Structures are given as structure tokens and as C-alpha cells.
Amino acid sequence: MVRAELPAEQAVHLGGPAEYVCERVVPALAPLTAEGLRVRITLGLADDLLADLAAGRLDVVISTIRPRLRGVVAEPLYDEEFVLVAAPSLEVRGELPGALADVPLIAYAEDLPIVRRYWRTLFGRRPSASAQVVIPDLRGVRNAVLAGMGVSVLPTYLCEHDLAAGRLVALAEPEIPPINTGYLAVRPGGLATTAVSHVHTHLREALKVS
């Protein structure tokens, strides 16, 4: 049954990174769609999505960078931890990161944004190797690592089940793992719209990591 405060004709336009939205946000929205909420999802890079938010083309954005655009307000939503992973069949021996010198590297982009951050945080340096395989979707990166194509750095929400099942192994277990903060962003005054406010509140409660 549709709640009175959620007009059935009003769609909420939500944007975010493909992997996090598909893995975490879509399941979290199920109770609201059961109530009659209509939602339109746009997947993409944070800068583009935030520009669309500021321009009024989106109502809510989950951003992997801290928004600094005029016309956008945001709050921290979640922290994603990162882990260096490989398939068990890919033998990596020796001290890191030197032991990875001859191991193929799989990355999200040519400039290694996630791998580079992990290397700097954990090893205090940039990775010396370029990527052998580049896949602009972390789910594809995960599948390549599962297939034994090489090593990569993934957010734990994408690989925790594979790690638990032994399909992947963590090559390092730092006491404080590298993290990235995700933000929940709207336009000032955007929460005056009932459906947008309802989605914002629900996502904050469903996804926020205390």
C-alpha cells in the first residue's frame, strides 16, 4: 500500500557509483518501493553526478568524494574499507610490496586510483607497476581476480563473501585498513520534497556505519 506521504506519481532521481549502488543501495530501497516509491537511478562518476545534482537533474547523490560544489550539501554516510586480494591459486611469496613486482595488476582505471591510495597508505609509496588489466567496474575487477588473472585492491563490501568462502585471500591485514568515506548529498532545500526526504532518511538509517 502506498503511504499518503509518498505520491505515487513522483519519482526520486538518485545517482551514485555503479558498484555501491547495485550492491548496497538497491537492496536498501526495497522497503520503499514496496510502499510505492518510484525511483530513477543514474550510475557514474562522483564529479558528474554532483554536477547533475547541483543542476537539478538528480535529487540525491551518493558520492565517493566530499562534495565542494555550491548548491550541494552533504553528510558522511559510510566508510568503505579496502583490501589487497588475490585468488588462492596465485602464489604471492615474500615481503610486500616487492613480492608483487612480477604479479599482474588489475585496476579500475589506468591511473590506479584505488591501488595508488592503498599503496601510499600501507607502503608509503606509489605502485611501481602499471596495470596489466583495466576494467572500469569493480565487479569486473573482482571477477578478474577470482579468475586468477592477478591482484587488485577492492572494497570489502564487494569481496567479503569471497574472502569468507576462501575464493579470495587477503594478501595484507593491516591493523588500520585504508578507507574511503562516502557522502549522502542533496541540494539545499531538497528535503522539503516528501519523497526525497523519505529516501534520504531511509538511506541514512540503512547504510550509515557508526
Residue frames as a rotation matrix with the C-alpha (Angstrom) as fourth column:
MET 1
0.579 0.816 0.000 0.00
0.816 -0.579 0.000 0.00
0.000 0.000 -1.000 0.00
VAL 2
-0.207 -0.651 0.730 1.33
0.601 -0.673 -0.430 3.46
0.772 0.350 0.531 -0.91
ARG 3
-0.335 0.030 -0.942 1.85
0.870 -0.375 -0.321 5.77
-0.363 -0.927 0.100 2.02
ALA 4
0.714 0.698 0.053 -0.03
0.676 -0.669 -0.310 9.04
-0.181 0.257 -0.949 1.80
GLU 5
0.634 -0.513 -0.578 3.20
-0.215 -0.835 0.506 10.99
-0.743 -0.197 -0.640 2.11
LEU 6
-0.558 -0.804 0.206 4.77
-0.002 0.250 0.968 9.21
-0.830 0.540 -0.141 -0.89
PRO 7
0.321 0.737 -0.594 2.93
-0.645 -0.289 -0.707 10.43
-0.693 0.610 0.383 -4.01
ALA 8
0.354 -0.135 0.925 2.91
0.359 0.933 -0.001 7.57
-0.864 0.332 0.379 -6.50
GLU 9
0.908 0.062 0.415 3.48
0.418 -0.222 -0.881 9.88
0.038 0.973 -0.227 -9.46
GLN 10
0.770 -0.630 0.102 6.70
-0.636 -0.771 0.040 11.37
0.054 -0.096 -0.994 -8.07
ALA 11
0.761 -0.597 -0.254 9.99
0.502 0.790 -0.351 9.67
0.410 0.139 0.901 -8.92
VAL 12
0.764 -0.631 -0.134 13.15
-0.267 -0.498 0.825 10.31
-0.587 -0.594 -0.549 -6.95
HIS 13
0.825 -0.550 -0.128 16.25
-0.044 0.162 -0.986 10.64
0.563 0.819 0.109 -9.14
LEU 14
0.797 -0.537 0.277 19.23
-0.256 0.114 0.960 9.11
-0.547 -0.836 -0.047 -7.38
GLY 15
0.690 -0.640 -0.338 22.85
-0.352 0.112 -0.929 8.90
0.633 0.760 -0.148 -8.53
GLY 16
0.608 -0.559 0.564 25.89
-0.589 0.158 0.792 7.04
-0.532 -0.814 -0.233 -7.28
PRO 17
-0.445 -0.840 -0.311 28.81
-0.878 0.340 0.337 4.76
-0.177 0.423 -0.888 -8.12
ALA 18
0.059 0.559 -0.827 27.66
-0.747 0.574 0.335 1.67
0.662 0.598 0.452 -10.01
GLU 19
-0.479 -0.331 -0.813 29.15
0.095 0.901 -0.423 -0.91
0.873 -0.280 -0.400 -7.66
TYR 20
-0.996 0.071 -0.061 27.98
0.053 -0.107 -0.993 0.54
-0.077 -0.992 0.103 -4.36
VAL 21
-0.410 0.903 -0.126 24.54
-0.897 -0.424 -0.122 1.44
-0.164 0.063 0.984 -5.66
CYS 22
0.070 0.453 -0.889 23.94
-0.643 0.702 0.307 -2.01
0.763 0.550 0.340 -7.14
GLU 23
-0.452 -0.354 -0.819 25.36
0.258 0.826 -0.500 -3.91
0.854 -0.438 -0.282 -4.15
ARG 24
-0.837 0.001 -0.547 24.10
0.545 -0.084 -0.834 -1.80
-0.047 -0.996 0.069 -1.26
VAL 25
-0.840 0.484 -0.247 21.67
-0.413 -0.864 -0.290 0.93
-0.353 -0.141 0.925 -2.24
VAL 26
-0.461 0.702 -0.543 19.28
-0.604 0.201 0.771 -1.00
0.651 0.683 0.331 -4.47
PRO 27
-0.390 0.355 -0.850 18.57
0.541 0.835 0.101 -3.68
0.746 -0.420 -0.518 -1.82
ALA 28
-0.844 0.024 -0.535 18.17
0.479 -0.413 -0.775 -0.95
-0.240 -0.911 0.337 0.80
LEU 29
-0.810 0.540 -0.227 15.47
-0.581 -0.790 0.196 0.73
-0.073 0.290 0.954 -1.28
ALA 30
-0.795 0.490 -0.356 13.29
0.216 0.779 0.589 -2.37
0.566 0.392 -0.725 -1.46
PRO 31
-0.494 0.670 -0.554 11.06
0.801 0.103 -0.590 -1.40
-0.338 -0.735 -0.588 1.50
LEU 32
-0.485 0.295 -0.823 10.36
-0.168 -0.955 -0.243 1.99
-0.858 0.020 0.513 -0.08
THR 33
-0.813 0.223 -0.538 9.49
-0.547 0.022 0.837 0.62
0.198 0.975 0.104 -3.49
ALA 34
-0.732 0.584 -0.351 7.14
0.608 0.792 0.051 -1.78
0.307 -0.176 -0.935 -1.74
GLU 35
-0.335 0.588 -0.736 5.42
0.558 -0.506 -0.658 1.32
-0.759 -0.631 -0.159 -0.35
GLY 36
0.645 0.656 0.392 5.01
0.676 -0.251 -0.693 2.73
-0.357 0.712 -0.605 -3.85
LEU 37
0.287 -0.606 -0.742 8.15
-0.218 -0.796 0.565 4.83
-0.933 -0.001 -0.360 -4.27
ARG 38
0.915 -0.129 0.382 9.24
0.402 0.220 -0.889 5.39
0.031 0.967 0.253 -7.88
VAL 39
0.420 -0.855 -0.304 12.99
-0.108 -0.380 0.919 5.77
-0.901 -0.353 -0.252 -8.34
ARG 40
0.959 -0.273 0.070 15.25
0.087 0.051 -0.995 6.52
0.268 0.961 0.073 -11.30
ILE 41
0.627 -0.778 -0.037 18.92
0.204 0.118 0.972 5.63
-0.752 -0.617 0.233 -10.83
THR 42
0.869 -0.484 -0.101 21.89
-0.294 -0.341 -0.893 7.14
0.397 0.806 -0.439 -12.63
LEU 43
0.731 -0.683 -0.011 25.29
0.514 0.539 0.667 5.46
-0.450 -0.493 0.745 -12.32
GLY 44
0.692 -0.518 0.502 28.53
0.294 -0.433 -0.852 7.32
0.659 0.738 -0.147 -12.88
LEU 45
-0.329 -0.917 -0.226 31.49
0.751 -0.108 -0.652 9.23
0.573 -0.384 0.724 -11.51
ALA 46
-0.064 0.331 -0.941 31.15
0.934 -0.311 -0.173 11.49
-0.350 -0.891 -0.290 -8.50
ASP 47
-0.780 -0.291 -0.555 32.05
0.165 -0.950 0.266 14.77
-0.604 0.116 0.788 -10.22
ASP 48
-0.878 0.477 0.037 29.48
-0.027 -0.126 0.992 14.25
0.478 0.870 0.123 -12.97
LEU 49
-0.184 0.851 -0.492 26.77
0.801 0.420 0.427 13.15
0.570 -0.315 -0.759 -10.57
LEU 50
-0.246 0.036 -0.969 27.33
0.796 -0.562 -0.223 16.09
-0.553 -0.826 0.109 -8.23
ALA 51
-0.962 -0.081 -0.260 27.14
-0.083 -0.822 0.563 18.50
-0.260 0.563 0.785 -11.18
ASP 52
-0.586 0.807 -0.075 23.81
0.211 0.242 0.947 16.91
0.782 0.539 -0.312 -12.14
LEU 53
-0.100 0.520 -0.848 22.63
0.991 0.128 -0.038 17.28
0.089 -0.845 -0.528 -8.55
ALA 54
-0.586 -0.200 -0.785 23.54
0.410 -0.909 -0.075 20.96
-0.698 -0.366 0.615 -8.42
ALA 55
-0.962 0.186 -0.201 21.80
-0.269 -0.505 0.820 21.48
0.051 0.843 0.536 -11.77
GLY 56
-0.273 0.926 0.259 18.60
-0.813 -0.079 -0.577 19.85
-0.514 -0.368 0.775 -10.54
ARG 57
-0.043 0.230 -0.972 18.81
-0.813 0.557 0.168 16.73
0.580 0.798 0.163 -12.71
LEU 58
-0.322 -0.056 -0.945 19.26
0.381 0.906 -0.184 14.49
0.867 -0.420 -0.270 -9.66
ASP 59
0.598 0.630 0.495 17.65
-0.260 -0.432 0.864 14.65
0.758 -0.645 -0.095 -6.22
VAL 60
0.790 -0.371 0.488 20.06
-0.417 0.257 0.872 12.56
-0.449 -0.892 0.048 -4.13
VAL 61
0.522 -0.695 -0.494 23.65
-0.410 0.303 -0.860 11.54
0.748 0.652 -0.126 -4.81
ILE 62
0.890 -0.443 0.106 25.87
0.141 0.490 0.860 9.07
-0.433 -0.751 0.499 -3.04
SER 63
0.782 -0.622 -0.032 29.35
-0.418 -0.487 -0.767 10.47
0.462 0.613 -0.641 -3.63
THR 64
0.690 -0.620 -0.373 32.73
0.698 0.707 0.116 8.82
0.192 -0.340 0.920 -3.15
ILE 65
-0.532 -0.811 0.244 34.34
0.663 -0.578 -0.475 12.26
0.526 -0.091 0.846 -2.78
ARG 66
-0.302 0.407 -0.862 33.49
0.739 -0.472 -0.482 15.06
-0.603 -0.782 -0.159 -0.39
PRO 67
0.294 0.482 0.825 31.23
0.913 -0.397 -0.093 17.47
0.283 0.781 -0.557 -2.30
ARG 68
-0.438 -0.485 -0.757 32.53
0.648 -0.754 0.108 21.01
-0.622 -0.443 0.645 -2.59
LEU 69
-0.638 0.285 0.716 30.10
0.599 -0.401 0.693 22.41
0.484 0.871 0.085 -5.14
ARG 70
-0.882 0.470 -0.039 27.96
-0.375 -0.750 -0.545 25.41
-0.286 -0.466 0.838 -4.36
GLY 71
-0.090 0.939 -0.331 24.36
-0.969 -0.005 0.248 24.31
0.231 0.343 0.910 -4.24
VAL 72
0.243 0.115 -0.963 25.14
-0.038 0.993 0.109 20.91
0.969 0.010 0.245 -2.69
VAL 73
0.068 -0.210 0.975 25.05
-0.990 -0.138 0.039 19.90
0.127 -0.968 -0.217 0.96
ALA 74
0.257 -0.084 -0.963 26.30
-0.222 0.964 -0.144 16.54
0.940 0.251 0.229 2.19
GLU 75
0.435 -0.163 0.885 26.96
-0.889 0.075 0.451 14.41
-0.140 -0.984 -0.112 5.22
PRO 76
-0.696 -0.699 -0.165 29.20
-0.710 0.704 0.018 11.36
0.103 0.129 -0.986 5.72
LEU 77
0.406 0.892 -0.200 27.24
-0.871 0.444 0.211 8.18
0.277 0.088 0.957 5.07
TYR 78
0.987 -0.086 0.136 29.61
0.048 0.964 0.263 5.20
-0.154 -0.254 0.955 5.20
ASP 79
0.123 -0.987 -0.106 33.26
-0.889 -0.157 0.430 4.18
-0.441 0.042 -0.897 5.31
GLU 80
0.965 0.107 -0.241 34.38
-0.216 0.845 -0.489 1.56
0.152 0.523 0.838 2.84
GLU 81
0.330 -0.876 0.352 37.47
-0.453 0.180 0.873 -0.45
-0.829 -0.447 -0.337 3.76
PHE 82
0.625 -0.205 -0.753 39.88
-0.735 0.172 -0.656 -1.69
0.264 0.964 -0.043 1.11
VAL 83
0.472 -0.444 0.762 41.73
-0.270 0.750 0.604 -4.99
-0.839 -0.491 0.234 0.94
LEU 84
-0.176 -0.642 -0.746 44.52
-0.980 0.046 0.192 -6.29
-0.089 0.765 -0.638 -1.30
VAL 85
0.386 0.515 0.765 43.27
-0.461 0.826 -0.324 -9.58
-0.799 -0.227 0.557 -2.74
ALA 86
-0.494 -0.449 -0.744 44.23
-0.865 0.342 0.368 -12.47
0.089 0.826 -0.557 -4.98
ALA 87
0.666 0.618 -0.418 42.91
-0.590 0.779 0.212 -15.90
0.457 0.105 0.883 -5.85
PRO 88
0.651 -0.420 0.633 44.42
-0.437 0.474 0.764 -18.71
-0.621 -0.774 0.125 -3.75
SER 89
0.766 -0.332 0.551 45.89
0.578 0.731 -0.363 -20.24
-0.282 0.597 0.751 -6.91
LEU 90
0.631 -0.557 0.539 48.02
0.093 -0.636 -0.766 -17.13
0.770 0.534 -0.350 -7.48
GLU 91
0.518 -0.488 -0.703 51.02
0.854 0.340 0.393 -17.67
0.048 -0.804 0.593 -5.24
VAL 92
0.560 -0.371 0.741 52.48
-0.165 -0.926 -0.338 -14.50
0.812 0.067 -0.580 -3.77
ARG 93
0.661 -0.420 -0.622 55.55
0.741 0.496 0.453 -15.06
0.118 -0.760 0.639 -1.62
GLY 94
-0.433 -0.891 0.135 57.86
0.807 -0.450 -0.383 -12.65
0.402 -0.057 0.914 0.10
GLU 95
-0.434 0.176 -0.883 57.56
0.618 -0.656 -0.434 -9.24
-0.656 -0.734 0.176 1.66
LEU 96
0.403 0.663 0.630 55.08
0.908 -0.374 -0.188 -6.77
0.111 0.648 -0.753 0.25
PRO 97
0.618 0.731 -0.289 55.07
-0.426 0.002 -0.905 -4.81
-0.661 0.682 0.313 -1.94
GLY 98
-0.285 -0.844 -0.453 58.23
-0.872 0.032 0.488 -6.26
-0.398 0.535 -0.746 -3.50
ALA 99
-0.651 0.045 0.758 56.65
0.071 0.997 0.001 -9.70
-0.756 0.054 -0.653 -3.82
LEU 100
0.403 0.900 0.165 54.14
0.354 0.013 -0.935 -8.22
-0.844 0.435 -0.313 -6.24
ALA 101
-0.211 -0.579 -0.788 56.73
-0.450 -0.658 0.604 -6.90
-0.868 0.482 -0.122 -8.70
ASP 102
-0.925 -0.215 -0.314 56.08
-0.377 0.394 0.838 -9.65
-0.057 0.893 -0.446 -11.25
VAL 103
-0.578 0.796 0.179 52.40
0.642 0.579 -0.502 -10.26
-0.504 -0.175 -0.846 -10.45
PRO 104
-0.599 0.400 0.694 49.84
0.524 -0.459 0.717 -8.85
0.606 0.793 0.065 -12.91
LEU 105
-0.841 0.308 -0.445 47.94
0.201 -0.586 -0.785 -5.88
-0.502 -0.750 0.431 -11.52
ILE 106
-0.352 0.824 0.444 44.23
0.833 0.059 0.551 -5.40
0.428 0.564 -0.707 -12.21
ALA 107
-0.854 -0.047 -0.519 42.80
0.324 -0.827 -0.460 -1.92
-0.407 -0.561 0.721 -11.83
TYR 108
0.167 0.977 -0.133 39.67
0.657 -0.211 -0.723 0.19
-0.735 0.034 -0.678 -12.20
ALA 109
0.991 0.102 -0.085 41.44
0.017 -0.733 -0.680 2.85
-0.131 0.673 -0.728 -14.30
GLU 110
0.556 -0.821 0.127 44.79
0.444 0.164 -0.881 3.50
0.703 0.547 0.456 -15.93
ASP 111
-0.035 -0.592 0.805 45.86
-0.426 -0.720 -0.548 5.92
0.904 -0.362 -0.227 -13.19
LEU 112
-0.327 -0.153 -0.932 45.23
0.484 0.820 -0.304 3.27
0.812 -0.551 -0.194 -10.50
PRO 113
-0.077 0.264 0.962 43.18
-0.503 -0.843 0.191 5.50
0.861 -0.469 0.197 -8.15
ILE 114
0.853 0.461 0.247 42.25
-0.444 0.390 0.807 2.81
0.276 -0.798 0.537 -5.63
VAL 115
0.667 -0.682 -0.300 45.50
0.666 0.726 -0.170 0.86
0.334 -0.087 0.939 -5.88
ARG 116
-0.151 -0.768 0.622 47.53
0.305 -0.635 -0.710 4.05
0.940 0.082 0.330 -5.61
ARG 117
0.272 0.322 0.907 45.72
-0.710 -0.569 0.414 5.15
0.649 -0.757 0.074 -2.43
TYR 118
0.992 0.109 -0.066 46.22
-0.046 0.787 0.616 1.71
0.119 -0.608 0.785 -0.89
TRP 119
0.368 -0.927 -0.067 49.93
0.739 0.336 -0.584 1.64
0.564 0.166 0.809 -1.74
ARG 120
-0.202 -0.459 0.865 50.53
-0.090 -0.871 -0.483 5.11
0.975 -0.176 0.135 -0.32
THR 121
0.515 0.493 0.701 48.64
-0.730 -0.177 0.660 4.33
0.450 -0.852 0.268 2.88
LEU 122
0.993 -0.020 0.117 50.13
-0.044 0.852 0.522 0.93
-0.110 -0.523 0.845 3.51
PHE 123
0.504 -0.839 0.204 53.56
0.862 0.505 -0.052 1.06
-0.059 0.202 0.978 1.88
GLY 124
0.399 -0.314 -0.862 54.26
0.241 -0.870 0.429 4.81
-0.885 -0.379 -0.271 1.83
ARG 125
-0.701 -0.643 -0.309 54.90
-0.174 -0.266 0.948 4.86
-0.692 0.718 0.074 -1.91
ARG 126
0.211 0.715 -0.667 53.20
-0.911 -0.104 -0.399 4.75
-0.355 0.692 0.629 -5.28
PRO 127
0.629 -0.003 0.777 52.88
0.143 0.983 -0.113 1.39
-0.764 0.182 0.619 -7.06
SER 128
-0.307 -0.871 -0.384 55.81
-0.367 -0.264 0.892 0.88
-0.878 0.415 -0.238 -9.40
ALA 129
-0.821 0.027 0.570 53.89
0.449 0.646 0.617 -1.20
-0.352 0.763 -0.543 -11.94
SER 130
-0.623 0.700 -0.350 51.19
-0.782 -0.570 0.252 -0.20
-0.023 0.430 0.902 -14.37
ALA 131
0.102 0.764 0.637 48.00
-0.559 0.574 -0.599 -2.20
-0.823 -0.295 0.485 -14.72
GLN 132
-0.931 -0.327 0.159 48.01
-0.085 0.620 0.780 -5.24
-0.354 0.713 -0.605 -16.96
VAL 133
-0.477 0.857 0.193 44.21
0.775 0.307 0.552 -5.36
0.414 0.413 -0.811 -16.98
VAL 134
-0.962 0.254 -0.104 41.91
-0.179 -0.868 -0.463 -2.31
-0.208 -0.427 0.880 -16.66
ILE 135
-0.471 0.882 -0.008 38.17
0.724 0.392 0.567 -2.79
0.503 0.262 -0.824 -16.10
PRO 136
-0.830 0.094 0.550 36.09
-0.236 -0.953 -0.192 0.32
0.506 -0.289 0.813 -15.30
ASP 137
0.412 0.891 0.190 33.76
-0.624 0.124 0.771 -1.58
0.664 -0.436 0.607 -12.97
LEU 138
-0.356 -0.645 0.676 34.94
-0.933 0.206 -0.295 -3.02
0.051 -0.736 -0.675 -9.66
ARG 139
0.496 0.554 0.668 32.67
-0.533 0.802 -0.270 -6.02
-0.685 -0.222 0.693 -10.09
GLY 140
0.925 -0.244 -0.292 34.63
-0.166 0.431 -0.887 -6.86
0.342 0.869 0.358 -13.22
VAL 141
-0.027 -0.961 0.275 37.88
-0.788 -0.148 -0.597 -6.34
0.615 -0.233 -0.753 -11.32
ARG 142
-0.019 0.101 0.995 36.64
-0.861 0.504 -0.068 -8.77
-0.508 -0.858 0.078 -8.66
ASN 143
0.876 0.419 0.238 35.76
-0.243 0.811 -0.532 -11.37
-0.416 0.408 0.812 -11.30
ALA 144
0.610 -0.736 -0.295 39.18
-0.377 0.058 -0.925 -11.00
0.697 0.675 -0.241 -12.91
VAL 145
-0.294 -0.706 0.644 40.88
-0.930 0.055 -0.364 -11.57
0.221 -0.706 -0.672 -9.55
LEU 146
0.319 0.498 0.806 38.62
-0.656 0.730 -0.191 -14.56
-0.684 -0.468 0.560 -8.89
ALA 147
0.988 0.083 -0.131 39.71
-0.155 0.588 -0.794 -15.98
0.011 0.804 0.594 -12.24
GLY 148
0.553 -0.832 0.046 43.36
0.558 0.411 0.721 -15.77
-0.619 -0.372 0.691 -11.17
MET 149
0.694 -0.238 0.679 44.33
0.581 -0.372 -0.724 -13.01
0.425 0.897 -0.120 -13.58
GLY 150
-0.342 -0.841 0.419 46.24
0.298 -0.519 -0.801 -11.02
0.891 -0.149 0.428 -10.97
VAL 151
-0.432 0.132 -0.892 45.94
0.893 -0.078 -0.444 -8.97
-0.128 -0.988 -0.084 -7.78
SER 152
-0.261 0.342 0.903 43.91
0.276 -0.870 0.409 -5.89
0.925 0.356 0.132 -7.02
VAL 153
-0.982 0.067 -0.179 42.51
0.146 -0.340 -0.929 -3.71
-0.124 -0.938 0.324 -4.26
LEU 154
-0.390 0.918 0.072 38.77
0.316 0.060 0.947 -3.96
0.865 0.392 -0.313 -3.63
PRO 155
-0.353 0.399 0.847 36.30
-0.852 -0.511 -0.114 -2.53
0.387 -0.762 0.520 -1.13
THR 156
-0.950 -0.105 0.294 35.38
-0.247 0.831 -0.499 -5.19
-0.192 -0.546 -0.815 1.40
TYR 157
-0.103 0.987 0.127 31.66
-0.527 0.054 -0.848 -4.93
-0.844 -0.154 0.514 0.63
LEU 158
0.400 0.222 -0.889 32.41
-0.914 0.159 -0.372 -6.38
0.058 0.962 0.266 -2.81
CYS 159
-0.040 -0.559 -0.828 34.58
-0.482 0.737 -0.474 -9.28
0.875 0.380 -0.299 -1.72
GLU 160
-0.324 -0.131 0.937 33.75
-0.946 0.077 -0.316 -10.15
-0.031 -0.988 -0.149 1.89
HIS 161
0.671 0.626 0.397 31.77
-0.600 0.774 -0.205 -13.25
-0.436 -0.101 0.894 0.91
ASP 162
0.754 -0.476 -0.453 34.56
-0.187 0.506 -0.842 -14.43
0.630 0.719 0.292 -1.40
LEU 163
-0.288 -0.875 0.390 37.09
-0.680 -0.100 -0.726 -13.96
0.674 -0.474 -0.566 1.39
ALA 164
-0.040 0.348 0.936 34.92
-0.932 0.324 -0.160 -15.83
-0.360 -0.879 0.312 3.87
ALA 165
0.873 0.461 0.155 34.43
-0.362 0.828 -0.428 -18.70
-0.326 0.318 0.890 1.42
GLY 166
0.154 -0.914 0.375 38.13
0.078 0.390 0.918 -18.91
-0.985 -0.112 0.131 0.56
ARG 167
0.676 0.124 0.726 37.64
0.713 0.139 -0.687 -17.94
-0.186 0.983 0.005 -3.07
LEU 168
0.500 -0.586 0.637 39.89
-0.020 -0.744 -0.668 -14.93
0.866 0.321 -0.384 -2.44
VAL 169
0.317 -0.461 -0.829 42.68
0.945 0.221 0.239 -14.34
0.073 -0.859 0.506 0.06
ALA 170
0.994 -0.067 0.084 43.77
-0.080 -0.984 0.157 -11.08
0.073 -0.163 -0.984 1.65
LEU 171
0.413 -0.910 -0.041 47.46
0.537 0.279 -0.796 -10.50
0.735 0.306 0.604 0.98
ALA 172
-0.771 -0.596 0.225 47.80
0.161 -0.524 -0.836 -8.00
0.616 -0.608 0.500 3.82
GLU 173
0.315 0.858 -0.405 45.86
0.715 0.065 0.696 -7.44
0.624 -0.509 -0.593 7.02
PRO 174
-0.608 -0.588 0.534 46.84
0.150 -0.745 -0.650 -4.00
0.780 -0.315 0.541 8.35
GLU 175
-0.707 0.313 -0.633 45.70
0.683 0.071 -0.727 -3.04
-0.183 -0.947 -0.264 11.82
ILE 176
-0.027 0.681 -0.732 44.02
-0.011 -0.732 -0.681 0.04
-1.000 -0.010 0.027 10.34
PRO 177
-0.198 -0.047 0.979 42.93
0.882 0.427 0.198 -0.70
-0.427 0.903 -0.043 6.76
PRO 178
-0.991 -0.106 -0.087 42.76
0.051 -0.870 0.490 2.08
-0.128 0.481 0.867 4.16
ILE 179
-0.183 0.983 0.009 39.27
0.778 0.150 -0.610 3.55
-0.601 -0.105 -0.792 3.93
ASN 180
-0.921 0.070 0.383 37.27
0.187 -0.782 0.594 5.96
0.341 0.619 0.708 1.82
THR 181
-0.619 0.726 -0.301 34.26
0.223 -0.206 -0.953 7.90
-0.753 -0.657 -0.034 3.08
GLY 182
-0.625 0.537 0.567 31.06
0.662 -0.019 0.749 8.04
0.413 0.843 -0.343 1.05
TYR 183
-0.913 0.268 -0.307 28.71
-0.048 -0.818 -0.573 11.02
-0.405 -0.508 0.760 1.33
LEU 184
-0.186 0.932 0.311 24.96
0.967 0.229 -0.109 11.47
-0.173 0.281 -0.944 1.03
ALA 185
-0.896 -0.290 -0.336 24.33
0.217 -0.947 0.238 14.69
-0.387 0.140 0.911 -0.90
VAL 186
0.136 0.938 0.318 21.26
0.975 -0.069 -0.212 16.76
-0.177 0.339 -0.924 -1.74
ARG 187
-0.377 -0.155 0.913 20.52
0.427 -0.904 0.023 20.34
0.822 0.398 0.407 -2.77
PRO 188
-0.979 0.111 -0.171 19.76
0.100 -0.470 -0.877 22.89
-0.177 -0.876 0.449 -0.03
GLY 189
-0.379 0.916 -0.134 16.02
-0.804 -0.398 -0.441 22.73
-0.457 -0.060 0.887 0.44
GLY 190
-0.556 0.125 -0.822 15.82
-0.610 0.611 0.505 19.45
0.565 0.782 -0.263 -1.43
LEU 191
-0.925 0.159 -0.345 14.50
0.324 0.803 -0.500 17.63
0.197 -0.574 -0.795 1.62
ALA 192
-0.632 0.765 -0.124 11.35
-0.554 -0.557 -0.619 19.75
-0.543 -0.322 0.776 1.52
THR 193
-0.098 0.551 -0.829 10.11
-0.853 0.383 0.355 17.30
0.513 0.742 0.432 -1.09
THR 194
0.480 0.399 0.781 8.46
-0.834 0.485 0.264 14.45
-0.274 -0.778 0.566 0.80
ALA 195
0.996 -0.060 -0.070 9.71
0.029 0.928 -0.371 11.56
0.088 0.367 0.926 -1.34
VAL 196
0.273 -0.956 0.103 13.28
-0.065 -0.126 -0.990 12.89
0.960 0.263 -0.097 -1.43
SER 197
-0.077 -0.255 0.964 13.28
-0.935 -0.317 -0.159 13.40
0.346 -0.914 -0.214 2.33
HIS 198
0.755 0.438 0.489 11.94
-0.590 0.779 0.212 9.88
-0.288 -0.449 0.846 2.85
VAL 199
0.835 -0.514 -0.195 14.66
0.238 0.657 -0.716 8.34
0.496 0.551 0.671 0.64
HIS 200
0.037 -0.857 0.514 17.36
-0.385 -0.487 -0.784 10.45
0.922 -0.169 -0.348 2.31
THR 201
0.124 0.079 0.989 16.28
-0.992 -0.010 0.125 9.45
0.020 -0.997 0.077 5.80
HIS 202
0.932 0.299 0.203 15.91
-0.304 0.953 -0.006 5.79
-0.195 -0.057 0.979 4.88
LEU 203
0.633 -0.756 -0.166 19.34
0.197 0.364 -0.910 5.56
0.749 0.543 0.380 3.25
ARG 204
-0.079 -0.663 0.744 20.97
-0.681 -0.509 -0.526 7.33
0.728 -0.549 -0.411 6.17
GLU 205
0.304 0.265 0.915 19.46
-0.909 0.369 0.196 4.82
-0.285 -0.891 0.353 8.58
ALA 206
0.973 0.188 0.133 20.04
-0.142 0.944 -0.297 1.77
-0.181 0.270 0.946 6.40
LEU 207
0.697 -0.714 0.067 23.59
0.395 0.305 -0.867 2.45
0.599 0.630 0.495 5.24
LYS 208
0.478 -0.555 0.680 25.26
-0.636 -0.753 -0.168 4.64
0.606 -0.352 -0.713 7.82
VAL 209
0.273 -0.513 -0.813 28.15
0.579 0.763 -0.287 2.97
0.768 -0.393 0.506 9.63
SER 210
0.943 0.111 0.312 28.50
-0.169 -0.650 0.741 4.28
0.285 -0.752 -0.594 13.17
